[in-house]
Structures are given as C-alpha cells and as structure tokens.
Amino acid sequence: MNGQMSKGQNFTSIQVDWANMQKVFLKDTLQLTGMEVSLNRLPPGEGSHFRHKHKQNEELFIIVKGSGQLQVDGKIIDVREGTSIRVAPDGVRAIRNNSSEDLYYICIQAKEGSLTAYTKTDGIITDKTVEW
C-alpha cells in the first residue's frame, strides 16, 4: 500500500496514488465488513487474465477515467468514464483496456440481496450543524 492512512473512532481512510498502482483491495486496509472494494488501473492493452463469476456476490464496476470493454456472459460492453455496470453473481465477466490511455475503475463487491436499508431508510439526521 503506497498511501497515507488516517483513523478515527468511526472512520479509516487511505490515500492511494492510482498512477503508480494496478490494483488495491480496500477490505482489510479500511476494515470493511459488508463489502469488498478494489481500486484498479489497467494500462493500455492489458486486461483480465481469466473470466470469473462469484458464488454469492454481485459486482458494481464504476469507470472513473479512460475507456475499455467489459465482457459479461460473452456480450462485449463498451465502457468509458461515467459508465456503471452491475454484474450478478452468476455473470461470467472480464474487463480489458483496448484504448491508448490508462483505464481507471472501482469495483465494489457485496452479497446479492443483502441491502435491507439504505439512504432514507438507514440515515439518521443528527441535531449538530456542519462546521468546516
């Protein structure tokens, strides 16, 4: 891990230099308990060395910068900055960078069907105002 880390009672943060890494898993570093997250950089011409699927986890691919292709069940999907793709556990997937610039993406993995509360149903507004 090549980043500066910070911890508090209710948070853990890490600063990662994406330009000098290829894949960083955040589960252990940030002590995640409900998901796995990876930060990824694929150089031009690089891609997955194998196709895979999952037993229980769905994956969300968020393309942050660059362009490439994601293959799911044999279907090739062009991706670029701003693309988000959810892949079900049984979807056979692979990703590649077929462009001339680095491809940066975030992959979030969580158990399919496990989200029981979110945003409005899970959030609690506190009585303290924000002070910067």
Backbone as JSON, one array per atom type, in Angstrom:
{
  "sequence": "MNGQMSKGQNFTSIQVDWANMQKVFLKDTLQLTGMEVSLNRLPPGEGSHFRHKHKQNEELFIIVKGSGQLQVDGKIIDVREGTSIRVAPDGVRAIRNNSSEDLYYICIQAKEGSLTAYTKTDGIITDKTVEW",
  "N": [[0.86, -1.17, 0.0], [0.65, 2.14, -0.87], [-0.09, 4.51, 0.32], [-1.08, 7.3, 2.44], [-2.39, 6.86, 5.66], [-5.26, 7.28, 7.76], [-6.97, 7.27, 10.87], [-9.92, 7.2, 12.89], [-12.37, 7.19, 15.56], [-14.72, 6.38, 14.27], [-14.02, 6.03, 11.6], [-11.86, 5.09, 8.86], [-9.3, 5.98, 6.69], [-7.62, 6.08, 3.51], [-5.11, 7.26, 1.36], [-4.49, 6.81, -1.96], [-2.14, 6.44, -4.55], [-3.11, 6.33, -7.57], [-1.88, 6.37, -10.08], [0.47, 4.98, -9.81], [-0.06, 2.33, -9.23], [-1.69, -0.9, -9.73], [-3.8, -2.57, -8.79], [-5.67, -2.28, -5.88], [-6.91, -3.69, -3.02], [-9.4, -2.85, -0.7], [-10.66, -3.93, 1.54], [-9.35, -5.16, 3.86], [-7.52, -3.13, 4.57], [-9.16, -0.87, 5.12], [-10.86, -2.0, 6.92], [-13.37, -3.04, 6.12], [-16.65, -4.39, 6.43], [-18.94, -5.19, 5.13], [-18.63, -5.28, 2.43], [-16.46, -5.68, -0.43], [-14.0, -3.72, -1.9], [-12.24, -2.61, -4.71], [-9.64, -0.63, -6.08], [-8.66, 0.16, -9.29], [-6.28, 0.14, -11.96], [-5.82, -0.18, -15.3], [-3.36, -0.57, -17.65], [-2.88, 0.49, -21.11], [-3.87, -1.98, -23.46], [-3.9, -4.04, -21.61], [-5.65, -6.51, -19.54], [-8.15, -8.62, -17.94], [-6.87, -11.75, -16.89], [-8.26, -14.01, -16.81], [-11.63, -15.31, -17.03], [-14.34, -14.89, -14.75], [-16.76, -15.72, -12.15], [-19.03, -15.31, -9.37], [-19.86, -16.86, -6.19], [-21.76, -15.78, -4.36], [-21.66, -12.99, -4.45], [-22.56, -9.89, -5.96], [-21.21, -7.61, -8.39], [-20.21, -4.23, -8.8], [-19.12, -2.24, -11.29], [-17.48, 0.75, -11.7], [-16.6, 3.11, -13.92], [-14.03, 5.33, -13.86], [-12.14, 6.84, -15.23], [-10.94, 6.99, -18.57], [-11.27, 4.4, -21.12], [-12.67, 1.25, -22.25], [-13.46, -2.24, -22.36], [-16.0, -4.35, -21.05], [-16.73, -7.69, -20.55], [-19.53, -9.69, -20.33], [-20.99, -12.71, -19.82], [-20.28, -13.39, -22.44], [-21.16, -11.2, -23.91], [-20.0, -8.19, -25.19], [-19.35, -5.12, -23.79], [-18.96, -1.77, -24.33], [-17.16, 0.54, -22.39], [-16.75, 3.64, -20.64], [-15.54, 6.68, -19.09], [-17.75, 7.43, -16.51], [-19.48, 5.31, -16.91], [-21.43, 2.79, -15.32], [-21.76, -0.5, -14.25], [-23.63, -3.22, -13.17], [-23.04, -6.52, -12.21], [-24.45, -9.64, -11.92], [-24.03, -12.36, -9.52], [-23.75, -14.84, -10.96], [-22.97, -14.04, -13.46], [-20.59, -14.34, -15.96], [-17.53, -12.81, -16.19], [-15.14, -10.36, -17.47], [-12.62, -7.85, -17.91], [-11.16, -5.35, -20.01], [-8.62, -3.13, -21.29], [-8.77, -1.59, -24.15], [-7.8, 0.69, -25.24], [-5.7, 3.6, -25.79], [-4.91, 4.86, -23.5], [-4.55, 4.84, -19.88], [-6.93, 2.91, -18.0], [-9.11, 3.59, -15.46], [-10.86, 2.26, -12.75], [-13.42, 1.45, -10.31], [-14.25, -1.31, -8.39], [-16.9, -2.72, -6.74], [-17.92, -5.07, -4.44], [-20.52, -7.0, -3.15], [-22.72, -9.01, -1.12], [-25.31, -10.42, -2.92], [-28.64, -9.26, -2.67], [-28.45, -8.46, -0.02], [-28.83, -5.88, 0.89], [-30.69, -4.17, 3.06], [-31.47, -1.8, 4.19], [-31.19, 1.61, 3.28], [-29.91, 4.85, 2.36], [-32.46, 6.94, 2.78], [-33.94, 5.22, 4.45], [-32.08, 4.26, 6.21], [-30.46, 6.32, 7.05], [-29.74, 8.73, 9.62], [-30.56, 11.81, 10.71], [-28.64, 14.1, 12.48], [-28.63, 16.4, 15.29], [-26.66, 18.27, 15.17], [-25.05, 20.99, 13.54], [-23.24, 21.36, 10.48], [-19.83, 22.06, 10.65], [-17.08, 23.48, 9.22]],
  "CA": [[0.0, 0.0, 0.0], [1.55, 3.28, -1.01], [-0.81, 5.73, 0.68], [-1.12, 7.78, 3.81], [-3.57, 6.33, 6.31], [-5.77, 8.05, 8.9], [-8.02, 6.54, 11.59], [-10.65, 7.84, 13.98], [-13.26, 6.24, 16.22], [-15.72, 5.88, 13.34], [-13.59, 6.06, 10.2], [-10.5, 4.77, 8.44], [-9.13, 6.49, 5.33], [-6.33, 5.83, 2.86], [-4.86, 8.0, 0.12], [-3.79, 5.91, -2.87], [-1.62, 7.04, -5.78], [-3.59, 5.45, -8.63], [-0.98, 6.35, -11.23], [1.6, 4.09, -9.54], [-0.51, 1.01, -8.78], [-2.61, -1.53, -10.67], [-5.0, -3.0, -8.07], [-5.59, -2.18, -4.42], [-8.11, -4.14, -2.33], [-9.57, -1.99, 0.47], [-11.36, -4.61, 2.63], [-8.53, -5.27, 5.07], [-6.93, -1.83, 4.9], [-10.17, 0.01, 5.71], [-11.66, -2.82, 7.83], [-14.74, -3.12, 5.6], [-17.33, -5.58, 6.93], [-20.11, -5.53, 4.33], [-18.33, -5.23, 1.01], [-15.06, -5.62, -0.87], [-13.83, -2.65, -2.89], [-10.89, -2.52, -5.26], [-9.3, 0.47, -6.97], [-7.95, -0.53, -10.37], [-5.74, 0.85, -13.11], [-5.38, -1.08, -16.36], [-2.62, 0.11, -18.71], [-3.33, 0.17, -22.47], [-3.61, -3.34, -23.93], [-4.0, -5.02, -20.52], [-6.99, -6.94, -19.18], [-8.28, -9.8, -17.08], [-6.16, -12.93, -17.39], [-9.23, -15.11, -16.76], [-13.03, -14.95, -16.81], [-14.76, -15.43, -13.46], [-18.06, -15.39, -11.6], [-19.0, -15.41, -7.91], [-20.84, -17.73, -5.55], [-22.81, -15.0, -3.71], [-21.5, -11.54, -4.56], [-22.7, -9.11, -7.18], [-20.15, -6.62, -8.51], [-20.52, -2.98, -9.46], [-17.95, -1.62, -11.93], [-17.66, 2.18, -11.95], [-15.47, 3.58, -14.71], [-13.69, 6.66, -13.38], [-11.39, 7.56, -16.27], [-10.49, 6.14, -19.66], [-12.28, 3.58, -21.8], [-12.29, -0.14, -22.45], [-14.59, -3.14, -22.59], [-16.34, -5.35, -20.06], [-17.43, -8.81, -21.18], [-20.39, -10.41, -19.39], [-21.67, -13.83, -20.49], [-19.96, -13.34, -23.86], [-21.55, -9.92, -24.51], [-18.98, -7.16, -25.01], [-19.95, -3.82, -23.48], [-18.01, -0.67, -24.32], [-17.25, 1.36, -21.18], [-15.94, 4.86, -20.61], [-15.76, 7.49, -17.9], [-19.16, 7.63, -16.2], [-20.23, 4.06, -17.04], [-21.57, 1.92, -14.15], [-22.36, -1.77, -14.65], [-23.82, -4.22, -12.13], [-22.97, -7.88, -12.73], [-24.98, -10.62, -10.96], [-23.03, -13.35, -9.15], [-23.56, -15.88, -11.96], [-22.47, -13.47, -14.72], [-19.17, -14.62, -16.23], [-17.04, -11.48, -16.54], [-13.74, -10.0, -17.66], [-12.5, -6.46, -18.33], [-9.9, -5.06, -20.71], [-8.38, -1.78, -21.78], [-8.4, -1.65, -25.57], [-7.54, 2.06, -25.66], [-4.29, 4.01, -25.73], [-4.68, 5.52, -22.21], [-4.9, 4.03, -18.72], [-8.33, 2.77, -17.61], [-9.26, 3.61, -14.01], [-12.2, 1.88, -12.34], [-13.66, 0.95, -8.96], [-15.11, -2.5, -8.37], [-17.5, -2.92, -5.42], [-18.48, -6.42, -4.36], [-21.34, -7.21, -1.95], [-23.61, -10.16, -1.23], [-26.56, -10.11, -3.62], [-29.84, -9.31, -1.85], [-28.17, -8.19, 1.39], [-29.13, -4.49, 1.23], [-32.01, -4.11, 3.68], [-31.75, -0.4, 4.49], [-30.32, 2.48, 2.5], [-30.12, 6.28, 2.36], [-33.56, 7.47, 3.58], [-34.41, 4.27, 5.45], [-30.99, 3.95, 7.13], [-29.82, 7.55, 7.52], [-30.27, 9.4, 10.81], [-30.12, 13.2, 10.77], [-28.28, 14.5, 13.84], [-29.0, 17.78, 15.6], [-25.49, 19.15, 15.06], [-24.84, 21.6, 12.24], [-21.92, 21.1, 9.9], [-18.83, 23.12, 10.83], [-15.85, 23.15, 8.49]],
  "C": [[0.91, 1.23, 0.0], [0.92, 4.59, -0.56], [-0.71, 6.06, 2.14], [-2.45, 7.37, 4.43], [-3.95, 7.2, 7.49], [-6.91, 7.25, 9.53], [-8.64, 7.42, 12.65], [-11.55, 6.79, 14.59], [-14.22, 5.6, 15.22], [-15.32, 5.96, 11.88], [-12.16, 5.55, 10.06], [-10.38, 5.27, 7.01], [-7.73, 6.15, 4.82], [-6.26, 6.67, 1.6], [-4.0, 7.11, -0.77], [-3.35, 6.68, -4.11], [-1.95, 6.11, -6.95], [-2.61, 5.32, -9.78], [0.16, 5.36, -11.05], [1.18, 2.74, -8.98], [-1.39, 0.41, -9.87], [-3.89, -1.97, -9.98], [-4.73, -2.9, -6.58], [-6.93, -2.64, -3.86], [-8.22, -3.36, -1.01], [-10.19, -2.69, 1.68], [-10.55, -4.64, 3.92], [-7.99, -3.92, 5.52], [-7.92, -0.92, 5.62], [-11.1, -0.7, 6.69], [-13.13, -2.84, 7.41], [-15.38, -4.42, 6.07], [-18.53, -6.0, 6.08], [-19.87, -5.54, 2.84], [-16.83, -5.36, 0.79], [-15.01, -4.55, -1.94], [-12.4, -2.72, -3.39], [-10.79, -1.29, -6.15], [-8.37, -0.11, -8.02], [-7.47, 0.43, -11.44], [-5.25, -0.2, -14.1], [-4.63, -0.27, -17.41], [-3.17, -0.28, -20.09], [-2.93, -1.26, -22.86], [-3.71, -4.41, -22.87], [-5.45, -5.39, -20.26], [-6.97, -8.12, -18.25], [-7.55, -10.97, -17.72], [-7.07, -14.16, -17.37], [-10.63, -14.53, -16.64], [-13.43, -15.55, -15.47], [-16.2, -15.05, -13.16], [-17.95, -15.56, -10.09], [-20.06, -16.36, -7.4], [-22.03, -16.92, -5.03], [-22.79, -13.51, -4.06], [-21.78, -10.99, -5.94], [-21.55, -8.11, -7.2], [-20.68, -5.4, -9.24], [-19.21, -2.41, -9.98], [-18.3, -0.17, -12.21], [-16.42, 2.68, -12.68], [-15.23, 5.04, -14.35], [-13.0, 7.49, -14.46], [-10.93, 6.57, -17.32], [-11.64, 5.38, -20.3], [-11.74, 2.17, -21.99], [-13.53, -0.97, -22.73], [-14.74, -4.09, -21.41], [-17.1, -6.44, -20.8], [-18.22, -9.54, -20.1], [-21.17, -11.45, -20.17], [-21.47, -13.78, -22.0], [-20.35, -12.06, -24.56], [-20.49, -8.88, -24.18], [-19.66, -5.81, -24.88], [-18.85, -2.78, -23.47], [-18.24, 0.18, -23.07], [-16.35, 2.57, -21.32], [-16.26, 5.61, -19.33], [-17.25, 7.76, -17.69], [-20.01, 6.38, -16.32], [-20.25, 3.31, -15.7], [-22.29, 0.66, -14.61], [-22.43, -2.7, -13.44], [-23.8, -5.59, -12.79], [-23.44, -8.83, -11.62], [-23.91, -11.67, -10.65], [-22.73, -14.36, -10.26], [-23.06, -15.35, -13.3], [-20.97, -13.73, -14.87], [-18.57, -13.36, -16.83], [-15.54, -11.39, -16.72], [-13.74, -8.55, -18.13], [-11.18, -6.27, -19.04], [-9.86, -3.59, -21.11], [-7.9, -1.91, -23.22], [-8.14, -0.25, -26.13], [-6.05, 2.37, -25.53], [-3.95, 4.75, -24.43], [-5.08, 4.59, -21.07], [-6.41, 4.04, -18.47], [-8.38, 2.67, -16.09], [-10.69, 3.23, -13.66], [-12.22, 1.39, -10.89], [-14.57, -0.26, -9.1], [-15.58, -2.72, -6.93], [-18.22, -4.26, -5.44], [-19.26, -6.56, -3.05], [-22.28, -8.39, -2.19], [-24.93, -9.72, -1.87], [-27.75, -10.25, -2.66], [-29.64, -8.93, -0.39], [-28.53, -6.76, 1.81], [-30.56, -4.39, 1.76], [-32.42, -2.69, 4.05], [-30.75, 0.46, 3.75], [-30.79, 3.92, 2.6], [-31.25, 6.73, 3.29], [-34.03, 6.51, 4.67], [-33.34, 3.92, 6.47], [-30.36, 5.2, 7.73], [-30.53, 8.14, 8.73], [-29.7, 10.82, 10.83], [-29.82, 13.55, 12.22], [-28.63, 15.97, 14.05], [-27.83, 18.76, 15.5], [-25.39, 19.71, 13.65], [-23.43, 21.3, 11.77], [-21.02, 22.31, 10.13], [-17.56, 22.68, 10.13], [-14.74, 23.87, 9.13]]
}
